[in-house]
Amino acid sequence: TAFQSILGDTKSKDSPKTLRDRIREGSKWQKYSNHYILEELKKWDFNSRQRMECFKGIMKETEPVFHHYFLDKSWSAPTWFQRRLAFTRSVASTSMAGFIVGLGDRHTSNTLLIEDSSEILNIDLGIVFDQGRLLS
């Protein structure tokens, strides 16, 4: 099904979080699931320093996997470069535009990755013009 947006129809789309999770499922690089890590962290009453130490320890055991998306979707070096550049530019431009209009609540579930071009599209624009500051 097509995703309707202001920009028009986008047939192939997924959130970066969904893609990351799909890549991690069979990955030899992912030692612990996100659920496992969160459950382990809930068991402890950390102060800020301990949280940072714990985070750094987890990061040593976790390797990035999102770059596999670009390798899998590219059939040549120029295509890989074009997709990576489109992704980087779209993240930069949506970040700047979001900052200017006060778009809050940005995370990987609030963006779509357009698979045809590897560009990012912001969705869930409910917290805009600094409305997030009104939440308590």
C-alpha positions, 0 to 999 in steps of 0.5 A, a space after each residue: 500500500 502507498 503511504 500518502 504524504 504531502 510529497 505524494 505517494 511513496 510505495 516502499 517505506 519503512 522506519 529506520 527502527 524497523 529496518 535496524 531490528 530486521 537487520 539485527 535479527 540474524 546478525 552475528 554482531 548483535 549480542 543482546 536484544 534491546 529488550 534484554 538490555 532494558 530489562 537489565 537496566 531496570 534492575 539497578 538504581 543508577 546515578 548519572 556516572 553509573 548510567 554512562 559507564 553502563 552505556 559505554 559497556 553496552 556500546 562495546 558489545 554492540 556494533 552498528 548494523 544500519 550500514 548493511 542496509 546501504 550495502 544490501 540495496 546498492 548494486 554498484 559503488 556509484 549507487 551505494 554512494 548516491 544512496 548514502 549521500 541522499 540519506 545524509 542530505 535528507 537527515 541534515 535537511 529534515 533536522 534543520 527544518 525540524 529545528 526551525 519549526 520547533 519539531 519535537 519528539 523525533 526518533 527512529 519510529 517517527 521517520 520513514 526511509 523511502 527505499 527507492 531513494 534512501 531519503 528520510 521523511 518525517 512523519 507524526 508531526 503532532 508536536 510542532 512549534 515547540 508544543 513539546 514544552 507544554 507537555 509535563 
